[in-house]
Amino acid sequence: MNFKKTLLAAAAVVALPVMAQAQPVSGPYIAGGIGANWLQDTTLNGSVENAAGTKIENEFEVGYVGVLSLGWGFGNGLRTEIEGNYRSNEVSDTKVGGRSIQGTASGSGTAVSYGVMANILYDFDLGSSLGGIVPYIGGGVGYIWHDYQDVGGTFSDGRRAVYNGDTGAFGYQAILGAALPITSVPGLAVTAEYRFMGTLGHDINGTVNVTGAAGGQGQQRLNSDVDNFNHSLLIGLRYAFNAAPVVAAAAAVPVAAARTYLVFFDWSKADLTDRARQIIGEAAAARSSTGVTRIEVNGFTDRSGPASYNMGLSQRRANAVAAELVRRGVPRNEIVTRGFGEENNLVPTADGVREPQNRRVEIILK
């Protein structure tokens, strides 16, 4: 039989801002995918042989695969997950001595694999260099059941050998994939993957029914060593439950009708950029023109790094902005500086996430 599974995928993707970067997965997520599976040809070692002692070989059509995973991201590119999987391939041909079996059928039946894997994956943060696409690699181990369902064929003399049975074995896999975030739905990403999945081999225990004029009638026990090596291509979706919106990174921008100004900083830095000095200059000019007598300068950090370090870093950022205001003519006694550390995030994130919009100082004119 021919492969009859058609894969349909449609996604409306909103263009990513030029400076926007995908957020690393942080916290719980769910992922799933479907696709095509290639099961390598197998030889039934230890099974019934023909008179010349030649082994029976099975070839398989392209089949299908489905996976569903529950995982946890650590905010630094590393992820772990538990995966359930299912693969199915129909027999395309059964051969003895390199020749297809003749008679009423050249081969029939289905080989099915299903099981559970524990995976470790790593996402490579390349910024916007690939248009927001995040490559990743991974591997996993687990337990896989392999099931032969009416696998066999009919010999030229009318004898028919049919194999039924299933058994479990240790499984392992390698994963190579890429994710494209959907910016209109924070946390959602389209994924594409290649997976190699193999097992240590399966002893298929069942029965062989032999009928025909030459062979008489009877039933014989089967105990065959069967290989199980799979190559899979999948497309799917992944959703991270606590992802923050993907926003464009900005050096510094004024907000709230020239009464509040935001100055942004590089990660773990308290140095002022040229754009930051320009914003501070605008705040100083506004203070002179409006008669402001009190300026609050509040420093903040993102949630990466220790909380105690971030508290000190937020105060250093506030002090750097205050010093620039003084340099531009604002009396020091009108300025109140405070550091809030990881508190009051502009963009809510999980602990450990580097969020550019949270690395800021707020200048509030009162």
Secondary structure, 3 states (H helix, E strand, C coil): CCCCCCCCCCCCCCCCCCCECCCCCEEEEEEEEEEEEEECCEECECCCCCCCCCCEEEEECCEEEEEEEEEEEECCCEEEEEEEEEEEEEEEEEEECCEECCCCCCCEEEEEEEEEEEEEEEECCCCCCCCCCEEEEEEEEEEEEEEEEEEEEECCCCCEEEEEEEEEEEEEEEEEEEEEECCCCCCEEEEEEEEEEEECCEEEEEEEEECCCCCCCEEEEEEEEECCEEEEEEEEEEEECCCCCCCECCCEEEECCCCEEEEECCCCCCCCCHHHHHHHHHHHHHHHHHCCCCEEEEECCCCCCCHHHHHHHHHHHHHHHHHHHHHCCCCHHHEEEEECCCCCCCCCCCCCCCCHHHCEEEEEEC
